[in-house]
Amino acid sequence: MNQLVKRKRIPYGMMNFIDVREDDCYYVDKTHYIPLIENANKYFFYIRPRRFGKSLTISMLHHYYNILEADKFEKWYGDLYIGKHPTPERNSYLIIYLNFAVVNAELNSYRQSLDAHCNTEFNFFCDVYAQYLPEGIKEEMNKKKGAV
């Protein structure tokens, strides 16, 4: 009898690490770079050509360091290099994710667009990590004139 074998998909264009892992797509394990990144200089500059997985790698780092996702570590990273060799900084940080691709780059409106994006992401950050932040920080920051 013919049995259908479920084939793994190639995650072309996928930018979310969790989607790749939960949809059982092929994934080239780049987690062995995490200890190297942690031991790199204070400012780490990550540059790759277009379509080389920058966003997926950033997403992988986001979920690795996110303090709110410690309970999912084994599910998402258990079979990867970093699952077998976690660093002390795993799931230790509050993460704010800024995607500057959504900022309007037109000369007359980039500042307003950047402010709006930063404010939206900061408000989301405050809501998600409220238990870790000082009371009233969201309201205090919203009084400020702009993000930049």
Steps between C-alpha positions, in 0.01 A plus 500: 500500500619850423567705806522873476817629655473844646771709342662786678449835336777742415420814700554742212404849607412395856637744754361362826709233673199359685302453178794316345537270801130434558425445130784243492685676219862442412719710726875552473611517862677830561470482878867407534568868429325614818803449732719677243260794487493519879880510509531752216562870540245716678339601170426219261441586134317231305503545124409251229372530143128510428308175556779347714289451814579813700144541627470130584828513694390811690170327578691194628705728730186687611333180620822362652555803722135586577434461872134419434578193290714295739228234527518437124879467481509121478228487234663756272871445566531153656628323189724788390859574603396766753244264654785271596740786585291789639674816613436664839324787322226283351150639566642788707388816322206722423497531121389797295485424129527790257444431131618808313371362170156630600626858546414733213832612352370810324697807603198700618343227713771261622532663844127485565486141372798397715347663808169324438668161454719538810204615710285209382773248578581661836133486604485134395823436695352663812183294474682169448764555772288699747590263786871584458472878453457783749141608546404798285792472255271473198310815593823685581659412168184587306533856634830536313496695176638232268700182480796667331 
